[in-house]
């Protein structure tokens, strides 16, 4: 059967074809923010189209975030996706739809979801191994629990920001290993972490676990994510309770949320887990995703981390997040942790790329380690789609000086 093609000029064969259709929140001119879907280099304003067809879901597209749409649950997500696909492939819909298409470079994008809770995991074997070797060179790189559960920490939802938001260099306590006491000041080891974020749509009840099989019932979509990290602040504070101020100052996410359904062709098996996880964490084939990341520093690609190499799957992250009965809320966000591969050019943080600052990498024709004021970092991701490769959007941030 021949796949339907879009009548939208430039969409067919692009990274934003009808097999992608990510959702975002945009504003145009002086109008209020509302929900749109991207097709090619255009944004479809869904609210007036839905109102014109008198759809019950029209109110969800008039909202200033995706939360009302996500709260409708998986059957509604699939139904809306089929409707949007029909709008953009059926020539009979063109007279109604075409006037509601706006060039993406003429709109302002906003934070796509109101984030309820934010949890960050640590699911790359290569990243965890590298960090262990950097900080514990004479010990086993992985701590005893790492292969038994997806390690994570509870982050700060209020500092999740949309792509394009400036990131101010944080200040705090730092204590180098050679110093006798800590000092206060701006972070001197500001870093990035290339990650994949998972946006929860359907909530769960307090006291109820979410099994791995229910992952697609609860997760609406994904966003590339940058977990900005102040390594010097983090190193001094994290014992014994883990990351806090070294992470909570900013987390950047892409403006476009790619529906989980669009990533079905990107499913792959996990690389393998040894020892076998406990029953509640066991997954079958196709639990991973074949997603390729790019990390760009000031316009130059410095790393290409592969998500397919991740040790723990997102279904396992969600199952572990709720195994104690913790409930999910609409808008919850959980992230994969740094995506890194086995090769040096696949490392998803500058901590790894520079091996803790001891082995600088080259970018812009000079040696680099940690972030400098004025640096701009962009993280992109693409994956196999039903018609070709699809883009998961990009997340960009520019570093400005500490106050």
C-alpha positions as CSV (number, residue, x, y, z in Angstrom):
1,X,0.0,0.0,0.0
2,X,1.4,3.4,-1.0
3,X,1.9,5.8,1.9
4,X,-0.1,9.1,1.5
5,X,2.0,12.2,0.8
6,X,1.5,15.7,2.1
7,X,0.2,18.4,-0.2
8,X,2.2,20.9,1.9
9,X,5.0,22.3,-0.3
10,X,8.4,21.1,0.8
11,X,7.1,18.7,3.5
12,X,7.4,15.4,1.6
13,X,10.9,13.9,2.2
14,X,11.8,16.4,4.8
15,X,12.7,15.7,8.5
16,X,9.2,17.0,9.3
17,X,7.1,15.0,7.0
18,X,3.7,13.5,8.0
19,X,5.4,10.6,9.8
20,X,6.7,13.1,12.4
21,X,4.1,15.8,13.2
22,X,5.6,17.1,16.5
23,X,3.5,19.3,18.8
24,X,4.5,22.7,20.2
25,X,3.2,25.9,21.6
26,X,3.7,29.0,19.5
27,X,2.6,32.6,19.2
28,X,2.3,34.7,16.1
29,X,2.4,38.5,16.1
30,X,0.6,39.7,19.3
31,X,-1.7,36.6,19.5
32,X,-1.9,34.4,22.6
33,X,0.2,31.2,22.7
34,X,-1.6,28.1,21.5
35,X,-0.9,24.6,20.2
36,X,0.4,23.9,16.8
37,X,1.9,21.0,14.9
38,X,4.9,21.2,12.6
39,X,4.9,20.1,9.0
40,X,8.0,20.9,6.9
41,X,9.0,24.5,7.7
42,X,5.5,25.5,8.6
43,X,3.3,25.4,11.8
44,X,-0.3,24.4,11.5
45,X,-2.5,26.4,13.8
46,X,-4.8,23.6,15.1
47,X,-7.3,25.6,17.1
48,X,-9.2,27.4,14.3
49,X,-9.1,24.2,12.1
50,X,-10.6,22.1,15.0
51,X,-13.2,24.8,15.7
52,X,-14.1,24.9,12.0
53,X,-14.8,21.2,12.1
54,X,-16.5,21.5,15.5
55,X,-14.3,18.9,17.1
56,X,-14.7,18.3,20.9
57,X,-10.9,18.6,21.3
58,X,-10.7,22.1,19.9
59,X,-10.4,23.6,23.4
60,X,-7.1,21.6,24.0
61,X,-5.5,23.5,21.0
62,X,-6.4,26.9,22.5
63,X,-4.4,26.1,25.6
64,X,-1.0,27.7,26.4
65,X,0.6,24.3,26.9
66,X,0.1,20.7,25.8
67,X,-1.2,19.5,29.2
68,X,-4.9,19.5,28.3
69,X,-4.2,17.5,25.2
70,X,-1.9,15.1,27.0
71,X,-4.5,14.6,29.8
72,X,-6.9,13.1,27.3
73,X,-4.9,9.9,27.2
74,X,-3.6,7.6,24.6
75,X,-6.8,6.9,22.5
76,X,-7.2,10.7,22.0
77,X,-3.5,11.1,21.1
78,X,-3.9,8.5,18.4
79,X,-7.2,9.9,17.2
80,X,-5.8,13.5,16.9
81,X,-2.7,12.2,15.1
82,X,-4.9,10.4,12.5
83,X,-7.0,13.6,12.1
84,X,-3.9,15.8,11.6
85,X,-2.4,13.3,9.1
86,X,-5.6,13.4,7.1
87,X,-5.7,17.2,7.1
88,X,-2.2,17.4,5.7
89,X,-2.6,14.6,3.1
90,X,-6.1,15.0,1.8
91,X,-6.4,17.6,-0.9
92,X,-10.0,18.1,0.0
93,X,-8.9,19.6,3.3
94,X,-6.5,22.0,1.7
95,X,-8.9,25.0,1.4
96,X,-9.6,24.9,5.2
97,X,-6.0,24.1,6.3
98,X,-3.7,26.1,4.0
99,X,-4.7,29.5,5.4
100,X,-3.8,28.3,8.9
101,X,-0.1,27.4,8.0
102,X,2.4,29.9,9.4
103,X,6.2,29.8,8.5
104,X,8.1,28.5,11.5
105,X,10.6,31.3,11.3
106,X,7.8,33.8,11.9
107,X,6.6,32.4,15.2
108,X,7.8,32.5,18.8
109,X,8.1,29.1,20.4
110,X,7.2,28.6,24.1
111,X,7.8,25.9,26.7
112,X,5.6,23.1,25.4
113,X,4.4,21.7,28.7
114,X,3.9,22.9,32.2
115,X,6.3,20.6,34.0
116,X,4.9,18.9,37.1
117,X,8.0,16.9,38.3
118,X,11.4,16.4,36.8
119,X,13.5,13.3,37.3
120,X,16.9,12.7,35.7
121,X,18.4,9.2,35.3
122,X,21.9,7.9,34.7
123,X,21.3,5.2,32.1
124,X,24.3,5.1,29.8
125,X,26.9,2.4,30.6
126,X,29.5,4.3,28.6
127,X,28.8,7.6,30.4
128,X,28.7,6.1,33.9
129,X,31.9,4.1,33.2
130,X,33.7,7.2,31.9
131,X,32.6,9.3,34.9
132,X,33.7,6.5,37.3
133,X,37.1,6.3,35.6
134,X,37.6,10.1,35.8
135,X,36.6,10.5,39.4
136,X,37.7,7.0,40.8
137,X,40.6,6.0,38.6
138,X,41.9,3.4,41.1
139,X,38.4,1.8,41.8
140,X,35.7,0.0,39.9
141,X,34.0,2.6,37.6
142,X,30.5,1.4,38.4
143,X,29.0,1.5,41.9
144,X,27.5,-1.9,43.0
145,X,23.9,-0.9,42.3
146,X,24.3,0.5,38.8
147,X,23.6,-2.7,36.9
148,X,20.6,-3.6,39.1
149,X,18.5,-0.4,38.8
150,X,18.3,2.8,36.8
151,X,19.9,5.3,39.1
152,X,18.3,8.8,39.2
153,X,17.7,12.0,41.1
154,X,14.7,14.3,41.6
155,X,15.4,17.6,39.8
156,X,13.7,21.0,39.8
157,X,10.7,21.4,37.5
158,X,10.7,25.2,37.9
159,X,13.9,25.7,36.1
160,X,13.1,23.7,33.0
161,X,13.3,26.2,30.1
162,X,12.5,26.1,26.4
163,X,15.2,26.1,23.7
164,X,16.7,29.5,23.0
165,X,16.5,30.7,26.6
166,X,19.8,32.1,27.9
167,X,21.6,30.1,30.6
168,X,23.3,32.2,33.3
169,X,26.5,30.8,34.8
170,X,25.6,29.6,38.3
171,X,27.5,30.6,41.5
172,X,27.9,28.5,44.6
173,X,30.4,26.7,46.8
174,X,33.4,25.0,45.1
175,X,36.2,23.1,46.7
176,X,39.0,21.7,44.6
177,X,40.6,18.5,45.9
178,X,43.8,20.5,46.8
179,X,42.0,23.2,48.8
180,X,41.6,23.2,52.5
181,X,38.2,24.8,52.5
182,X,35.4,25.8,50.1
183,X,35.0,29.2,48.5
184,X,32.1,31.0,46.9
185,X,32.0,32.1,43.3
186,X,30.9,31.5,39.7
187,X,31.3,27.9,38.4
188,X,34.5,27.4,36.5
189,X,33.5,23.9,35.2
190,X,30.2,24.5,33.5
191,X,29.1,21.6,31.4
192,X,26.3,20.2,29.2
193,X,24.7,16.8,29.1
194,X,23.0,15.6,25.9
195,X,19.9,13.7,26.9
196,X,16.5,12.5,25.8
197,X,13.5,13.7,27.8
198,X,10.2,11.8,28.1
199,X,7.0,13.7,28.7
200,X,4.3,12.0,30.7
201,X,0.7,12.6,29.5
202,X,-1.5,10.1,31.4
203,X,-1.2,10.2,35.2
204,X,-1.2,7.2,37.6
205,X,-2.7,6.7,41.1
206,X,-0.7,7.1,44.3
207,X,0.3,3.7,45.6
208,X,0.1,2.0,42.2
209,X,3.1,0.9,40.2
210,X,3.4,1.5,36.4
211,X,4.6,-1.7,34.8
212,X,7.1,-1.7,31.9
213,X,4.2,-2.8,29.6
214,X,2.3,0.4,30.3
215,X,5.1,2.7,29.2
216,X,3.3,3.8,25.9
217,X,0.0,4.3,27.8
218,X,1.6,7.0,30.0
219,X,4.3,8.7,27.9
220,X,3.1,11.2,25.3
221,X,6.3,12.0,23.5
222,X,10.0,12.9,23.7
223,X,12.2,16.0,23.6
224,X,16.0,16.5,23.2
225,X,17.2,17.9,26.5
226,X,20.3,19.6,27.9
227,X,21.0,19.0,31.6
228,X,23.3,21.9,32.2
229,X,25.8,20.9,35.0
230,X,28.2,22.9,37.2
231,X,30.7,20.2,37.8
232,X,32.7,22.0,40.5
233,X,29.6,22.8,42.5
234,X,28.3,19.3,41.9
235,X,31.6,17.6,43.1
236,X,31.5,19.4,46.4
237,X,27.8,19.0,47.2
238,X,26.8,15.5,45.9
239,X,28.1,13.4,48.8
240,X,26.0,11.9,50.4
241,X,22.7,12.9,48.8
242,X,23.5,13.4,45.1
243,X,23.1,16.4,42.7
244,X,21.4,19.6,43.9
245,X,22.6,23.1,43.1
246,X,25.0,21.9,40.5
247,X,22.1,20.8,38.3
248,X,19.0,22.8,39.4
249,X,19.8,26.2,37.9
250,X,18.7,25.2,34.3
251,X,17.5,22.3,32.2
252,X,16.8,23.2,28.5
253,X,14.3,21.3,26.4
254,X,13.3,21.4,22.7
255,X,10.2,23.4,21.8
256,X,8.8,20.5,19.8
257,X,7.5,17.3,21.4
258,X,7.7,14.3,19.1
259,X,4.9,11.9,19.7
260,X,6.0,8.5,20.9
261,X,4.0,6.9,18.1
262,X,6.3,8.6,15.5
263,X,9.2,6.7,17.0
264,X,7.8,3.2,16.5
265,X,10.1,2.6,13.5
266,X,13.1,3.5,15.6
267,X,12.6,0.8,18.2
268,X,15.6,-1.5,18.7
269,X,16.7,-4.1,21.2
270,X,18.7,-3.1,24.2
271,X,22.5,-3.9,24.0
272,X,22.1,-6.5,26.7
273,X,21.8,-6.4,30.5
274,X,23.9,-8.5,32.9
275,X,22.8,-9.6,35.4
276,X,19.2,-10.0,34.4
277,X,17.1,-7.3,36.0
278,X,14.5,-8.1,38.7
279,X,11.0,-9.1,37.4
280,X,9.5,-5.6,37.5
281,X,12.3,-4.3,35.3
282,X,12.4,-7.0,32.6
283,X,11.6,-5.9,29.1
284,X,11.3,-7.7,25.8
285,X,12.6,-6.9,22.3
286,X,12.4,-3.4,21.0
287,X,12.7,-1.6,24.3
288,X,15.4,0.8,23.1
289,X,15.4,3.5,20.5
290,X,17.8,4.1,17.5
291,X,18.2,7.9,17.9
292,X,21.3,9.8,16.7
293,X,22.4,12.9,18.6
294,X,24.7,15.7,17.6
295,X,26.3,18.1,20.0
296,X,27.3,21.4,18.5
297,X,29.5,24.0,20.1
298,X,29.4,27.5,18.5
299,X,28.4,26.0,15.2
300,X,30.8,23.1,15.2
301,X,29.8,19.5,15.8
302,X,32.0,18.1,18.6
303,X,30.2,14.8,19.4
304,X,27.7,12.3,18.0
305,X,26.2,10.3,20.8
306,X,24.1,7.2,19.9
307,X,21.0,6.6,22.0
308,X,20.8,3.0,20.8
309,X,23.8,2.2,23.2
310,X,21.8,3.1,26.3
311,X,21.8,0.3,29.0
312,X,18.5,1.1,30.6
313,X,15.3,1.6,28.6
314,X,12.7,4.4,29.2
315,X,10.1,1.7,30.1
316,X,12.5,0.6,32.9
317,X,13.0,4.1,34.0
318,X,9.3,4.7,34.3
319,X,8.7,1.4,36.1
320,X,11.5,2.1,38.6
321,X,10.3,5.7,39.1
322,X,6.9,4.4,40.2
323,X,7.8,1.0,41.8
324,X,7.4,2.5,45.3
325,X,3.9,3.7,44.5
326,X,5.0,7.3,43.5
327,X,2.3,8.7,41.3
328,X,2.6,10.3,37.8
329,X,1.1,13.7,37.0
330,X,0.3,15.2,33.6
331,X,3.4,17.1,32.5
332,X,5.9,15.0,34.5
333,X,9.3,14.9,32.7
334,X,12.0,12.3,33.1
335,X,15.3,12.2,31.3
336,X,17.7,9.5,30.2
337,X,20.9,10.9,31.7
338,X,23.8,11.7,29.4
339,X,23.8,9.8,26.1
340,X,27.3,8.6,25.4
341,X,28.7,5.8,23.2
342,X,31.9,3.8,23.3
343,X,34.0,6.0,21.1
344,X,35.6,9.3,22.2
345,X,33.6,11.2,19.5
346,X,30.4,9.8,21.0
347,X,30.7,11.4,24.4
348,X,27.7,13.5,25.4
349,X,29.3,15.8,27.9
350,X,32.3,18.1,28.0
351,X,33.4,16.4,31.2
352,X,34.0,13.2,29.1
353,X,35.2,14.9,25.9
354,X,38.0,16.7,27.9
355,X,38.4,13.8,30.3
356,X,37.8,15.9,33.4
357,X,39.7,18.9,31.8
358,X,42.9,16.9,31.6
359,X,42.7,16.1,27.8
360,X,41.1,19.2,26.1
361,X,39.3,18.6,22.8
362,X,39.6,20.9,19.8
363,X,36.7,23.2,18.7
364,X,36.8,26.5,16.9
365,X,40.5,25.9,16.1
366,X,41.6,25.8,19.7
367,X,41.7,23.6,22.8
368,X,38.5,23.5,24.9
369,X,37.3,21.9,28.1
370,X,34.4,23.4,30.0
371,X,32.0,26.1,28.8
372,X,33.0,29.8,28.5
373,X,30.7,32.8,28.7
374,X,29.3,33.5,25.2
375,X,29.3,29.9,24.1
376,X,26.3,28.5,22.4
377,X,25.4,24.8,22.5
378,X,22.9,23.1,20.3
379,X,21.8,19.5,20.7
380,X,20.0,17.8,17.8
381,X,18.5,14.4,17.3
382,X,17.1,12.4,14.4
383,X,15.6,8.9,14.1
384,X,14.2,6.5,11.6
385,X,10.6,7.3,10.7
386,X,7.9,5.5,8.7
387,X,8.8,7.5,5.5
388,X,12.5,8.4,6.2
389,X,14.4,10.1,8.9
390,X,12.6,12.4,11.3
391,X,13.9,15.3,13.4
392,X,13.3,15.4,17.1
393,X,13.9,19.1,17.1
394,X,16.8,20.8,18.7
395,X,17.6,22.5,22.0
396,X,19.9,25.5,22.1
397,X,21.3,27.6,24.9
398,X,23.7,30.5,25.1
399,X,25.9,31.0,28.3
400,X,25.8,34.4,29.8
401,X,28.0,35.6,32.7
402,X,27.2,35.0,36.4
403,X,25.6,37.9,38.2
